[in-house]
């Protein structure tokens, strides 16, 4: 039966760093999605010109 703490330390998991990176990637992904959605690159049909007779 062990009466003291074990001498071997466990490696830290880095949960706080992973959480921070997850939040940052979500923010950058959402921003990229909004930019892509609002851009005119994905328009399939060009704008039609309306001719008016003088």
C-alpha positions, 0 to 999 in steps of 0.5 A, a space after each residue: 500500500 502506497 502512503 505517499 504520492 507517486 514520483 512519476 508525473 503525468 503529462 498535462 493534456 493541454 485542455 486550456 490550449 485545445 479549448 482556446 484553439 477550438 474557439 479560435 477555429 470556430 470564429 475564423 471558420 464562421 468569418 470565412 463562411 460569411 465572407 464566402 456567402 457574401 462574395 460575388 464569386 459564387 454567382 452563377 447568373 450575371 446581372 441583366 442590363 435593362 435597356 430603356 428607350 430614349 
